[in-house]
């Protein structure tokens, strides 16, 4: 397989990019399209910092070949700027001081968004499970769990 031109919808906009077989979705999103919310944490799919939504489901963009995004819909945190649920999550992160260094914050917010889209009032255990694949070195997770829990209107 050689270079291929692929089309994908990223954050609501149709885009084209020429990719090599070894190109990762993370690199295309960051380097070719300029989206900085997916982070390179480990490069092996272990930390979750590169999480984006592909056709509405979380994927690890550092281990997803770019060509697999052909004709798919990709959403990064930047693509959720106007979404009312994401605005609520971001406000809750601020209120709970859930972001320390901020490196994991985009992935944590994406995972919180994915959970709250599926279940508007999760338990704290469900929040913990939802973010369990995303590593944070700074917070101890408590404030992140509380932020997502409260953003969902849980009681």
ABEGO torsion letter per residue (X at the ends): XBBBBBBBBBGGBBBBBBBBAABBAAAAAAAAAGBAABBBAAGAGAAGAABBBBGGBBBBAAABBAAAABGBBBBBAAAAAABAAAAAAAAAAAAAGABBAGAAAAAAAAAAAAAAAABABBBAAAAAAAAAABBBAAAGGAAAAAAAAAAAGBX
